[in-house]
């Protein structure tokens, strides 16, 4: 009964197993090994395919990966990050492909293949790296620190440059290069940098799209903001990196939550007496949300990658639990067809979850580096 119980255990394929046995390196599991395999594959594939800039039309694997890279950059990252896109593209590309490689490798039954080839001697050589909570938690923690580090860095850099508080409105050129307006209404710009399906009205965007779409920074602060600007301009002459970082922390927190009752131009400054308590309450909620966001990234990826493997294992265990051969055939044929369909769905989910994790991280970065928003 013991071997059958082990085979029928639906969690056997998703639980971590020590890679070198229970008495050796117990922290290095089969899932850790698959994460290492995914990283090594990325180091072997991408530097080889993209050695240097090439104007020739890509073919084969290079065309496949380049189309994904360009889609992510133009259709996912640029609408949210705008002129900051190229700053964060390397990190976001790495996150997407690492998760995608881990997920797709987990869909390949390496454990069963090596178990069969070795005659039962090699067990648990495979698995899904993102099926481990430690892997997804590490990715979420990296995203958390990356997001808020660059949020603080943006404030500190603006203080050093004397531009903090001078761009309350985030507006962009239209695709034709005319007067600025809200970027959300510029469909041509949102769709990318002069893709064949989206040729901008101003062809100069083809040569220097990032420069063409740079933001217009309009000075239009109210009285309170003008006072802040004058203060920081006076401080700029003595603004050292250490001082900029020191100022950046409270300013980053000040902009971390909305100010619903902030007095506008010509309004009574007594409104601050109402605004500040509400701001402090909202700040607590925002700080809680800042912790919940990476936790949600972690659990969403982990749960989705574990669920598919558990469902597949349950289907197989149903066949094994039928006592007779004919019963196993009657149950096994439809369940095998269902197994194939779920496997294809799991492959789709593997790529989808990499996209969702990267997309949400992009939005969180965009909200952190947006000035005074």
JOKAQUI-V544406 format. One record per residue. N is the residue number from 0. RES is the residue in one letter. SS is DSSP state (H for helix, E for strand, L for the rest). Layout:
n: {N,N}
res: {RES,RES}
ss: {SS,SS}
This chain:
n: {0,1,2,3,4,5,6,7,8,9,10,11,12,13,14,15,16,17,18,19,20,21,22,23,24,25,26,27,28,29,30,31,32,33,34,35,36,37,38,39,40,41,42,43,44,45,46,47,48,49,50,51,52,53,54,55,56,57,58,59,60,61,62,63,64,65,66,67,68,69,70,71,72,73,74,75,76,77,78,79,80,81,82,83,84,85,86,87,88,89,90,91,92,93,94,95,96,97,98,99,100,101,102,103,104,105,106,107,108,109,110,111,112,113,114,115,116,117,118,119,120,121,122,123,124,125,126,127,128,129,130,131,132,133,134,135,136,137,138,139,140,141,142,143,144,145,146,147,148,149,150,151,152,153,154,155,156,157,158,159,160,161,162,163,164,165,166,167,168,169,170,171,172,173,174,175,176,177,178,179,180,181,182,183,184,185,186,187,188,189,190,191,192,193,194,195,196,197,198,199,200,201,202,203,204,205,206,207,208,209,210,211,212,213,214,215,216,217,218,219,220,221,222,223,224,225,226,227,228,229,230,231,232,233,234,235,236,237,238,239,240,241,242,243,244,245,246,247,248,249,250,251,252,253,254,255,256,257,258,259,260,261,262,263,264,265,266,267,268,269,270,271,272,273,274,275,276,277,278,279,280,281,282,283,284,285,286,287,288,289,290,291,292,293,294,295,296,297,298,299,300,301,302,303,304,305,306,307,308,309,310,311,312,313,314,315,316,317,318,319,320,321,322,323,324,325,326,327,328,329,330,331,332,333,334,335,336,337,338,339,340,341,342,343,344,345,346,347,348,349,350,351,352,353,354,355,356,357,358,359,360,361,362,363,364,365,366,367,368,369,370,371,372}
res: {X,X,X,X,X,X,X,X,X,X,X,X,X,X,X,X,X,X,X,X,X,X,X,X,X,X,X,X,X,X,X,X,X,X,X,X,X,X,X,X,X,X,X,X,X,X,X,X,X,X,X,X,X,X,X,X,X,X,X,X,X,X,X,X,X,X,X,X,X,X,X,X,X,X,X,X,X,X,X,X,X,X,X,X,X,X,X,X,X,X,X,X,X,X,X,X,X,X,X,X,X,X,X,X,X,X,X,X,X,X,X,X,X,X,X,X,X,X,X,X,X,X,X,X,X,X,X,X,X,X,X,X,X,X,X,X,X,X,X,X,X,X,X,X,X,X,X,X,X,X,X,X,X,X,X,X,X,X,X,X,X,X,X,X,X,X,X,X,X,X,X,X,X,X,X,X,X,X,X,X,X,X,X,X,X,X,X,X,X,X,X,X,X,X,X,X,X,X,X,X,X,X,X,X,X,X,X,X,X,X,X,X,X,X,X,X,X,X,X,X,X,X,X,X,X,X,X,X,X,X,X,X,X,X,X,X,X,X,X,X,X,X,X,X,X,X,X,X,X,X,X,X,X,X,X,X,X,X,X,X,X,X,X,X,X,X,X,X,X,X,X,X,X,X,X,X,X,X,X,X,X,X,X,X,X,X,X,X,X,X,X,X,X,X,X,X,X,X,X,X,X,X,X,X,X,X,X,X,X,X,X,X,X,X,X,X,X,X,X,X,X,X,X,X,X,X,X,X,X,X,X,X,X,X,X,X,X,X,X,X,X,X,X,X,X,X,X,X,X,X,X,X,X,X,X,X,X,X,X,X,X,X,X,X,X,X,X,X,X,X,X,X,X}
ss: {L,H,H,H,H,H,H,H,L,L,L,L,L,L,L,L,L,E,L,L,L,L,L,L,L,L,L,L,E,H,H,H,H,H,H,H,H,H,H,H,H,H,H,H,H,H,H,H,H,L,L,L,L,L,L,L,L,L,L,H,H,H,H,H,H,H,H,H,H,H,H,H,H,H,H,H,H,H,H,H,H,H,H,H,H,H,H,H,H,H,H,H,H,H,H,H,H,H,H,H,H,H,H,H,H,H,H,L,L,H,H,H,H,H,H,H,H,L,L,L,L,L,L,L,L,L,L,L,H,H,H,L,H,H,H,H,H,H,H,H,H,H,H,H,H,H,H,H,H,H,H,H,H,H,H,H,H,H,H,H,H,L,L,L,L,L,L,L,L,L,E,E,L,L,L,L,L,L,L,L,E,E,H,H,H,L,H,H,H,H,H,L,L,L,L,L,L,L,L,L,L,L,L,H,H,H,H,L,H,H,H,H,L,L,E,E,L,L,L,L,L,L,H,H,H,H,H,H,H,H,H,H,H,H,H,H,L,L,L,L,H,H,H,H,H,H,H,H,H,H,H,H,H,H,L,L,L,L,L,L,L,L,L,L,L,L,L,L,H,H,H,H,H,H,H,H,H,H,H,H,H,H,H,H,H,H,H,H,H,H,H,H,H,H,H,H,H,H,H,H,H,H,H,H,H,H,H,H,H,H,H,H,H,H,H,H,H,H,H,H,H,L,L,L,H,H,H,H,H,H,H,H,H,H,H,H,H,H,H,H,H,H,H,H,H,H,H,H,H,H,H,H,H,H,H,H,H,H,H,H,H,H,H,H,H,H,H,H,H,L,L,L,L}
